[in-house]
């Protein structure tokens, strides 16, 4: 897939806490992919820039200067931040986009844990997903705190995918589940490289999934979020064509306690021969 001059050819656009770091790690190893040294460049979700006449020079200079490769980056918030996808499309109408998704209750709890570990959150999870949502609703659209307190808001995947497909044709979009990458990563990477029109290569799989701590979401919290997401999740399944029937958000009553699953690549050290994987 030859890239247009001075343009980014693909972007991993979401969602946060769904394996995008692992995918970026794998893609960066391919001999024909030029990736920046930093995973999240946060260019198209930067509202401080002049988007009436954007200057891409400081963005494109982050990529290795090679003519025989395609350029790509991974900033999960692009799928969610207002106008980010429109800006990406204006940059390159032929850009290919890859999005990973995760059970939205799991995603919300992982997001909250991250905020707690970074000292950005003082509320417990139950409060953060209920009363704490007022912090999101009352902050300005360009307030950086919206990124940190959007535990629930980022989980409305149906609305996000609907917007995504209104901007990009489906032929330029690849949607995957985090579980696909974690449990079937050789097969899934073969699909990704085929989507990018690249030959499969051997990719070293190291400890790139940090793995979720063994913990639980209270039953009432899981039920609260499942109710909030119920209509949107059905829309997401229809639009994405992904099977979400095993997500506990889809049927929370099946268990009395919502158990977060560990990432499946933690501690794995192997070579994945993509050329022999099933596309």
N, C-alpha and C positions, 0 to 999 in steps of 0.2 A: 504494500500500500504506500505509494510514493506520497510524501507529504508536501503540501503547498509551501512555497518559499516563505520563510519567516513566520510560520504558524505552528501552533501545537496541534498534533494529530489526534490525540486521544486524551481523555481525562477520566479518572476514577472519581465519581462525584458523590458517592454516599454508600450507606448512611454511616453516621458516626457510631463507633463501637460495634462495627459489624465485620471486622476482618480486613479493613482497607490497608492497615499497616502491613499485614502479612502479604496481601496481594501486591502492594508496592515493592516489597522485598523481593518477591519472585520476579516481577516484571523487570526490575532494575538489573537483574542478572542476564537478561537476554542480550545477545551480542548486537542486535539491530534495534534496540530501544535505548534512546538517550533520555535518561531521567535526571532531574535535579538532585543535588546532594541532600536536600531537605524534602520530606514527604509533602507537607502541606504548605503551599506557597501563598494561599489566601489572596490571590490576585483579583479574581472576578467577584469576590464578595467584599471587596474593599470600597466602601461608599465614599471614602475621602478623595478618590481619584476623579478626574474630569472625564466622565464617560460620554460627554458630547463629542469629544475628540480624543479618544484614548491613546496614550503613548505606551506601546508594548515593549519598549527597549529594555527597561530594567527587569521585565518579566522574562523575555526570551534570552537574556544574557545569563540566566540561571541554568540553562541547558548546555551540555557539551556541544561544541561546534564541529559537527560531523555531517557530511552530506549523505552518508550511506545508512542513515538510521531514521526512525520516526521518533517524535518527541511526545512525551506524555507525563502527566503529574497526577497526584491524588490529593484532593481537598474535599473531604466528605460533605462539608457544609454547603457546597455548591448546589446540591439538590434541594436544599431547604431555604437558603438565604434569599430574600427578595431580589429579583433582577439578576442574580448570578448566572443563571442558565441563559437568559437573554443576552447577557454580555459575552458569554462563551460562544454562543451561536453567532453573534456579530463578528467575533474574532475569526471564526472559521466555520462556515456553514456546513462543511463536510466532516467536522470533527466527530469521532466516535466516542460514545460515552458508556461507561461501565458502572453499574450500581449494585452494591451488595446490600441485602436486607437481613434483618434479624428479628426474631419475636420481639414486638415492641415493648412488652413488659420487661423482658431481659435487658433490652437496650436501655430503657429508662433507668433501671437499677444500676447498670454498669456506668451510665453517665453520672448518676448521683454519687456513686462510689468514687469516681474520678474527681468530681468536684470537691468531695469531702477530703480526699487525700491531698489535694492541692490547696486546701485551706480556704476555698471559695464558698463553702456551704456549711452552715451551722445547724440547719434543720434536719430532723430525722426524715427518713424516706416518706413515711405516711404524711407528715406535714408538708413536705416539699411538693408532693404531687397533688395536694389539695389546696390548703390556704396559701402555700408558697407560689402557686400559679399566678397570684395577683401581682407578684413582682414582675413577672413577664408581661402581663397585660398592661401594666402602668408605666413601663419604660418605653422610651422613644425607639423607633424602628432601627436607628443606627447605634443604639446603646449596646456596648459590648457585653453587658450583663445578660442580655437576651440569649447569648450563646450558652452561658453557664446554667441558666435557670429553665432551659427549654426541655426538661426531662420528658414531659408529656407531649408538648407541641411537636417535637421532631418525630414522634411515632405515628403521625397521621400520614401513612405512606400512600394511601389512595389518592389524596389530594395532590401529593407531590408528584406521583407518577402521571396523573392526569395532566398536570402542567408540563411535565417533561415531554410527554408525547404530543402536546400541542405545539411544542417548539422544534423538536427533532423527529424525523420519520423513524418508525420502528426499526427500519433496516440499519440505523446508526446507533441503536441502543441494545445493550446486553444487560439483562437483569439476572442476578444470581442470589442464592441464599448463603448466609454465612456457613451453614452446615455443609453446603456443597464444597466450599473451599477447605473446611476443616476435616471432613470425613472422606471426601473424594477429590483431594487436591490435584492429583495427577491428571485425572479426567477433566476436572474443571479448568485447569490451566491450559490443557489442550484446546478446550472450547474458546478460552480467552484469546490464545494466540491465533487460532483459526479466524476468530472474529476480526482480529487486527491484521489478518492476511500475512502472517509470519510463519516460517517453518518452525516446527517444534525443536526444542533444544533440551539438553539435560540441565536441570536446575537443582541446585543444592537446597534441601529443605532443612533449615536450622531452627533454633528456638525463636520463632517469629510470632507464635500465638502465645501471649503471656498467660492466657487461661484465666477464667473467672474464679475468684475465691469460692470455696464451698460455703454457700450461704443460702438463705431462703427469703422469699418475699412472702409477707403475711397473706393469708387467704383473703382477707378483706381488701387488702391493697391490690392484689391480683384481680379480684372481682371488680373493683372500682375502675381499674384501667381497662379491663376487658369490656366493660359496659361502655366506657368512653370511646373505645376504638371499634365497637361492633360493626356499625354501618360502614365506616371507612375501610375496615379490614376486608369486608366483602368486596368493596369496590377495588381495592388493591389487588385481590386475587384475580378478579376479572380482567383488569388492565395488564397486570404483570404476567399473567398466565403461569404463575408459580403456585405450587402446591403448599398451602399453609395449614393443611388439616392437622398436622402434628404440632402446631404451635399451641401452647397452653393458653395464649391470649384468645385463640379461636374457640377453645372449649375448656374454660377454666374449671368447670365443675368436675372434670375427670379426676382431679387430684385435690386433696384437702390442703395441700401446701405446695406453692409454686416453687419448684426447685430449679435454681440456676445451674446450667450444665457447664462443665469445664471445657475450655478450648482444647481441641484434639491434636494440635500440633505441638503443644508444649513438650519440650524434651526430645523431639524427633530429630534425628540426624540421618539423612538418607539422600540418595540421588534418585530423582524422578525422571525416567526416560520418556519425555513427552512424545517422542516420535512413535512410541509403541502404545501410547494411551488411546483410549477410545475417544474420538472427537465428539 
